[in-house]
Amino acid sequence: MTDIKCKLLIIGAGPGGYVCAIRAGQLGIDTVVVDEAKPGGTCLNVGCIPSKALIHAADEFFKITHADKGPLGIRAENPTIDLSKTIAWKDGLVDRLNSGVAALMKKAKARFVSGRARFLDGKTVQVTGDGDPFHIRADYVVVATGSAAVELPFLPFGGPIMSSTEALSLTEIPKTLAVVGGGYIGLELGTVFAKLGSRVTIVEAEDSILPTYDKGLTKPVVKRLGELGVALMTGTRAQGHQGDTLQTDKGNVDAEKVLVTVGRRPRTIGIGIDELALTLDGPFIKIDKTCQTSMRGIYAIGDVTGEPMLAHRAMAQGEMVAEHIAGQAVEWDRRAIPAVCFTDPELVLCGALPGEIEGTRSSEFPFQANGRAMTTEREDGFVRVVWREADHAIVGLQAVGTGVSELSAAFSLAIEMGACLEDLAGTIHAHPTQSEGLQEACLRALGHALHI
């Protein structure tokens, strides 16, 4: 391929990169996107989308296998699952979405180039791929290279030791599985394999799973893991793996397979970031309020810029950067970014937790008092509102319960729009829905809950 000149070059076609490209194209900016992998990044190819597909499959299988133990009168005889067929279905979804992302970039007139980019200077990269290397020169460059799973030196990836990428492609259900790391990725996939029939053990170095969340939120998750037969070993450090055994500082664990989910690191090695001498914030690229780095004309978005490592954060940053390059007066605002753990039950967090901001209080409404939750046989969990005493402004919303991920939009919207308790308490919510818990939590905070 011959050398290319453009106004905007985006390195990485993940959620941040492809959204930046689409928005830039819509604004008439000559844009090129470079990635050695298929469009969509980790999220679409080996993360968010495939993991949710397997969570759905595992949930459906578990419901069928345990139907005759419930009160609904449903009986099922010896159900089985062909995991290879499930994986093929999952891969088909990913392929459809890959094609969709590529089509959207093409529609916006953003050019996609397959290859690996490396900075030569602040405006030029060299791209290597199947053919001869070539150069791309741009007025502006966006680094959107994402993140990769952290590898432990005593549990190197390969063979029975897996990252989430390999776990999402297993075609046989392991009899025993040890998950090293009790964060949301480990819990999501550990729950999947427990529901499919694996004997799962979670090994977490901290004293609790999901250690950054309060125990009120995680308690229903811990209870459910116990019901699923998942063993929790908190305050425990993995040390190595031999045969079908994981060694820990508190004894051995049966583990035909080991899933390591101890965090993710930014993908900055090998693209020439060090040669540009960009200012870093720990391992991450430091950015300002417009996502611009310490070098003028170079931006960074998504996981390479630090926590929270969320696809929708990267998307919002990508859209904002495209508009900034187009000359619009925009800045990055991270006040209302919802986070969802697709555990069983699900967790949603947005804004401040109780006690994080001085002068705030919190109130909860349990799903045990919610009619819709009762009709789904899952009454565990609650909705919580955190508000400022001085003016009743809502500064945080959290929930734990089956299907509460769909409340995330209402949570972020309430905080983004500056809602107060009276606003949500006075909004008519459809009945019967779990969203009524949001209204009731606000009513309870005001001292007049109706259904508790």
C-alpha positions in Angstrom: 0.0 0.0 0.0 1.2 3.5 -0.7 1.6 6.2 2.0 -1.5 7.9 3.2 -2.2 11.5 4.3 -5.3 12.4 6.3 -6.6 14.9 8.8 -7.3 12.4 11.6 -5.7 9.1 12.3 -7.1 6.7 14.9 -5.0 3.9 16.2 -7.4 1.2 17.4 -10.9 0.2 16.2 -12.4 -0.7 19.5 -15.5 1.1 21.0 -13.7 4.4 21.4 -11.8 4.3 18.1 -14.7 3.3 15.8 -17.1 5.7 17.5 -14.6 8.5 17.1 -14.2 7.5 13.4 -17.9 7.5 12.7 -18.5 10.8 14.4 -15.5 12.4 12.7 -16.8 11.1 9.3 -20.2 12.6 10.0 -18.4 15.9 10.7 -16.6 15.8 7.3 -13.2 15.0 8.8 -10.9 12.9 6.5 -10.3 9.9 8.8 -8.3 6.7 8.8 -8.5 3.9 11.4 -5.7 1.4 11.8 -6.1 -1.9 13.7 -4.5 -5.3 13.3 -7.6 -7.0 14.6 -11.2 -6.9 13.4 -13.3 -3.8 14.1 -14.9 -3.7 17.6 -11.9 -4.2 19.8 -11.8 -6.4 22.9 -15.4 -5.5 23.9 -17.0 -6.8 20.7 -14.6 -9.6 19.8 -13.5 -11.2 23.1 -15.2 -9.3 25.9 -18.5 -7.6 26.5 -20.6 -9.1 23.7 -19.4 -12.8 23.7 -19.4 -12.9 27.5 -23.0 -11.7 27.7 -24.0 -14.3 25.0 -22.5 -17.1 27.2 -24.2 -15.6 30.3 -27.5 -15.8 28.5 -26.9 -19.4 27.3 -25.8 -20.5 30.8 -28.9 -18.9 32.4 -31.2 -20.6 30.0 -29.6 -24.0 30.6 -29.6 -23.5 34.3 -33.3 -22.6 34.3 -34.2 -25.7 32.3 -32.1 -28.1 34.5 -33.6 -26.7 37.7 -37.1 -26.1 36.5 -38.7 -29.0 38.3 -37.3 -27.8 41.6 -39.2 -24.5 41.4 -42.9 -23.7 42.1 -44.0 -23.2 38.5 -45.0 -26.8 37.7 -42.4 -27.0 34.8 -40.7 -30.4 34.2 -37.7 -31.1 32.0 -36.2 -34.5 31.3 -32.4 -34.7 31.1 -31.5 -31.5 29.3 -28.0 -31.2 27.8 -25.9 -28.5 26.2 -23.6 -28.7 23.2 -21.1 -26.1 24.1 -19.4 -26.2 20.7 -22.8 -25.2 19.2 -23.2 -22.4 21.7 -19.8 -21.1 20.9 -20.6 -21.2 17.2 -23.7 -19.1 17.9 -21.7 -16.6 19.9 -19.1 -16.4 17.1 -21.9 -15.7 14.6 -23.1 -12.8 16.7 -19.6 -11.3 16.9 -19.2 -11.7 13.1 -22.5 -9.9 12.5 -21.4 -7.0 14.7 -17.9 -6.9 13.2 -19.6 -6.4 9.8 -22.0 -3.8 11.2 -19.1 -1.7 12.7 -17.2 -1.9 9.4 -20.3 -0.9 7.4 -20.9 2.1 9.8 -17.4 3.4 9.4 -17.6 3.0 5.6 -21.0 4.8 5.6 -19.3 7.7 7.4 -16.4 7.6 4.9 -13.8 6.7 7.5 -11.2 4.4 5.9 -10.2 1.2 7.8 -6.7 -0.1 7.4 -5.6 -3.5 8.6 -2.2 -3.5 10.3 -0.1 -2.5 13.3 0.8 1.2 13.7 3.9 2.5 15.4 4.7 6.2 15.9 7.7 7.6 14.0 6.9 11.2 15.2 4.0 13.1 16.5 2.2 13.1 13.2 3.5 10.0 11.4 3.1 6.3 12.0 4.5 3.3 10.2 2.0 0.5 9.5 3.1 -3.1 9.2 0.9 -6.0 8.1 0.8 -8.6 5.4 2.4 -6.4 2.7 5.3 -3.9 2.7 5.3 -1.3 5.5 3.9 2.1 4.7 3.4 5.5 6.4 0.3 7.4 7.4 0.7 11.1 8.2 -2.1 13.0 9.9 -2.8 16.4 11.4 -4.3 14.8 14.5 -3.8 11.3 16.0 -6.0 9.5 18.5 -4.6 6.6 20.6 -7.3 4.1 21.2 -5.4 0.9 21.7 -7.4 -0.4 24.6 -6.1 -2.9 27.2 -5.0 -6.5 27.7 -5.4 -9.0 30.5 -2.7 -8.9 33.2 -0.6 -12.1 33.2 0.8 -13.5 36.5 4.4 -14.7 36.3 3.6 -17.9 38.2 0.5 -18.5 36.1 1.6 -17.7 32.5 -1.2 -18.0 29.9 -1.2 -21.2 27.9 -2.5 -24.7 28.2 -4.8 -24.9 31.2 -4.1 -21.3 32.3 -6.5 -19.0 30.5 -7.4 -15.3 30.2 -11.0 -14.4 29.6 -10.3 -14.6 25.8 -9.6 -18.4 26.0 -12.4 -19.0 28.4 -14.9 -17.5 26.0 -13.9 -20.0 23.3 -13.9 -23.3 25.3 -15.9 -26.0 23.6 -15.9 -28.4 26.5 -17.1 -27.7 30.0 -14.2 -28.2 32.5 -15.0 -30.5 35.5 -13.2 -28.2 37.8 -12.4 -24.5 37.3 -10.4 -22.1 39.6 -10.9 -18.4 39.0 -8.0 -16.3 40.2 -9.5 -12.8 40.9 -12.8 -12.0 42.3 -13.6 -8.9 40.2 -16.5 -8.6 37.8 -14.9 -10.5 34.9 -14.0 -13.5 37.1 -17.4 -13.6 38.7 -19.3 -13.3 35.5 -17.4 -16.2 33.8 -17.2 -18.2 37.0 -20.9 -18.1 37.3 -21.3 -19.1 33.7 -19.3 -22.3 34.1 -20.9 -23.1 37.5 -24.4 -23.0 35.8 -23.1 -25.2 33.0 -21.9 -27.8 35.5 -18.3 -27.0 36.5 -17.2 -27.1 40.1 -15.9 -23.6 40.5 -13.7 -22.0 43.1 -13.0 -18.2 43.2 -9.6 -17.3 44.7 -9.4 -13.6 45.7 -6.4 -12.0 47.5 -8.6 -9.3 49.1 -11.0 -10.1 52.0 -14.1 -9.9 49.8 -15.2 -10.3 46.2 -15.7 -7.1 44.2 -13.5 -5.4 46.8 -14.2 -1.9 45.5 -17.9 -2.2 46.2 -19.6 -2.1 49.6 -20.8 -5.3 51.2 -24.4 -4.3 51.1 -24.3 -4.5 47.3 -22.2 -7.7 47.1 -24.1 -9.7 49.8 -26.8 -10.9 47.4 -24.1 -12.0 44.9 -22.2 -13.9 47.6 -25.4 -15.7 48.6 -26.2 -16.6 45.1 -22.7 -18.0 44.4 -23.2 -20.2 47.5 -26.5 -21.5 46.0 -24.8 -22.3 42.8 -22.1 -24.3 44.6 -19.3 -21.9 44.0 -16.6 -22.0 46.6 -15.2 -18.6 47.7 -11.6 -18.4 49.0 -11.1 -14.7 50.0 -7.9 -13.5 51.6 -6.1 -16.2 49.5 -3.2 -15.9 47.1 -2.6 -18.2 44.2 0.9 -19.5 43.9 1.1 -21.9 40.9 -0.5 -24.7 39.0 0.6 -28.3 38.5 -1.4 -31.2 37.1 -5.0 -30.5 37.8 -4.3 -28.5 41.0 -4.0 -24.8 41.8 -1.6 -24.1 44.7 -2.6 -21.3 47.1 -1.2 -20.1 50.4 -4.3 -21.7 52.0 -4.1 -25.1 50.4 -4.6 -26.8 47.1 -7.7 -26.4 44.8 -8.9 -28.8 42.2 -8.5 -27.0 38.9 -8.6 -28.7 35.5 -8.6 -25.2 34.1 -7.5 -21.9 35.7 -9.0 -18.6 34.7 -6.8 -15.6 35.6 -8.8 -12.3 35.9 -6.6 -10.1 38.1 -7.0 -6.9 36.1 -6.1 -5.3 32.8 -3.2 -3.2 31.6 -3.1 -0.5 29.0 -1.8 -1.5 25.5 0.9 1.1 25.0 3.9 -1.1 24.5 5.1 -1.5 20.9 3.4 1.5 19.4 6.1 4.1 20.0 4.5 5.9 22.9 7.8 5.9 24.9 9.6 7.6 22.0 7.1 10.5 22.0 7.8 11.0 25.7 4.1 11.5 26.5 3.3 12.3 30.1 2.0 9.2 31.9 -0.3 8.8 34.9 1.2 5.6 36.3 0.9 3.1 33.4 -1.8 5.2 31.7 -1.5 8.1 29.2 -2.3 11.3 31.0 -5.0 13.5 29.3 -6.6 16.8 29.9 -10.3 17.8 29.8 -10.5 17.4 26.0 -8.6 14.0 26.1 -5.5 15.6 24.6 -2.1 14.3 25.8 0.9 16.3 26.7 1.8 16.5 23.0 -0.4 18.9 21.0 -2.5 17.2 18.4 -2.3 13.7 20.0 -5.3 12.5 21.9 -5.9 9.3 23.9 -9.3 7.7 24.8 -10.6 4.6 26.5 -8.6 2.1 28.6 -5.2 3.5 27.8 -6.2 6.6 29.8 -7.2 4.7 33.0 -10.2 3.8 35.1 -13.0 3.2 34.7 -12.2 0.8 31.8 -15.6 0.7 30.3 -16.6 0.6 26.6 -19.3 3.3 27.0 -16.7 5.6 28.6 -14.4 5.1 25.6 -17.4 5.7 23.2 -18.3 9.0 24.9 -14.6 10.1 24.8 -14.3 9.2 21.1 -17.4 11.1 20.2 -16.2 14.1 22.2 -12.7 14.1 20.6 -14.1 14.0 17.1 -16.2 17.1 17.9 -13.3 18.9 19.5 -11.1 18.3 16.4 -14.0 19.7 14.3 -13.8 22.9 16.4 -16.7 22.4 18.7 -16.5 23.7 22.3 -16.7 20.4 24.2 -15.0 18.9 27.2 -14.9 15.5 28.9 -17.4 15.1 31.8 -17.1 11.9 33.8 -19.7 12.6 36.5 -22.3 10.1 35.5 -20.8 7.0 34.0 -22.8 3.9 35.0 -20.9 0.6 35.7 -22.7 -2.8 35.4 -21.5 -6.1 36.7 -23.4 -8.9 34.9 -23.2 -11.2 37.8 -26.1 -13.1 39.3 -27.8 -11.0 40.5 -26.6 -8.0 38.5 -25.1 -4.9 40.0 -25.4 -1.3 38.7 -23.5 1.7 40.1 -23.6 5.3 39.1 -22.2 8.3 40.9 -21.3 8.4 44.6 -21.5 5.5 47.1 -22.8 6.1 50.6 -20.3 8.0 52.7 -18.1 9.2 49.7 -19.4 12.7 49.8 -19.8 14.7 53.1 -23.3 15.8 53.8 -25.1 13.0 52.0 -27.5 10.2 53.1 -28.8 7.1 51.4 -32.0 5.1 51.3 -32.9 1.7 49.9 -36.0 -0.1 48.7 -35.9 -3.9 48.7 -37.2 -6.0 45.8 -38.9 -8.2 48.4 -41.6 -5.5 48.3 -41.7 -5.2 44.5 -44.4 -7.1 42.7 -42.5 -7.6 39.4 -39.5 -9.1 41.3 -41.9 -11.6 43.0 -43.3 -12.7 39.6 -39.8 -13.6 38.4 -39.0 -15.7 41.5 -36.1 -13.4 42.3 -36.7 -11.1 45.2 -33.1 -10.6 46.2 -31.6 -7.1 46.0 -32.6 -3.5 46.2 -32.4 0.0 44.7 -30.4 2.6 46.6 -30.4 6.4 46.3 -27.6 8.7 47.7 -28.7 12.3 48.1 -27.4 15.6 49.4 -29.2 16.6 52.6 -28.9 20.3 51.8 -31.0 20.3 48.6 -32.0 16.7 48.1 -29.9 16.5 44.9 -29.3 12.9 43.8 -25.5 12.2 43.6 -25.5 8.4 43.4 -27.7 5.5 42.5 -27.0 1.8 42.9 -29.0 -1.4 42.5 -28.5 -5.2 42.9 -31.0 -7.6 41.5 -32.0 -9.7 38.5 -32.1 -7.6 35.3 -31.2 -4.3 37.0 -28.7 -3.5 34.3 -31.6 -2.0 32.4 -31.9 0.6 35.1 -28.5 2.0 34.3 -29.9 4.6 31.8 -32.4 6.0 34.3 -29.6 6.2 36.9 -27.1 8.1 34.7 -29.9 10.3 33.3 -31.1 11.3 36.8 -27.6 12.4 37.9 -26.7 14.0 34.5 -29.9 16.1 34.6 -29.4 17.2 38.2 -32.5 15.5 39.5 -33.5 15.7 43.1 -35.5 13.3 45.2 -38.8 15.0 44.5 -38.2 14.8 40.8 -38.0 11.0 40.8 -40.6 10.5 43.5 -43.1 12.6 41.5 -42.4 10.7 38.2 -45.0 8.1 37.4 -43.3 4.7 37.0 -45.0 1.8 35.1 -46.5 -1.0 37.3 -45.5 -3.8 37.7 -41.8 -3.1 37.0 -38.6 -3.3 38.9 -38.1 0.4 38.0 -40.7 1.2 40.7 -38.0 0.5 43.2 -36.2 3.7 42.0 -39.3 5.8 42.8 -39.9 4.0 46.1 -36.3 4.5 47.2 -36.8 8.3 46.7 -40.1 8.2 48.4 -38.6 6.4 51.3 -35.8 9.0 51.5 -38.5 11.7 51.7 -40.2 9.8 54.5 -43.3 8.4 52.8 -42.6 5.2 50.9 -45.9 3.6 49.8 -45.1 -0.1 49.6 -42.8 -0.7 52.6 
